[in-house]
């Protein structure tokens, strides 16, 4: 489990952060224009959860 979280943290973290930021900006624009935000919300939650999960597992492994 630590190896998976470590690989995600090292190799996928930049892409997950880009996905998170782009979806956040897209959601904010869509809210302003009263559009549907379901698709972007899904990807925002998925990327944020994966970022937090990998950081917490890496943090526990460092203890």
Secondary structure, 3 states (H helix, E strand, C coil): CHHHHHHHHHHHHHHHHHHHHHHHHHHHHHHHCCCCCHHHHHHHHHHHHHHHHHHHHHHHHHC
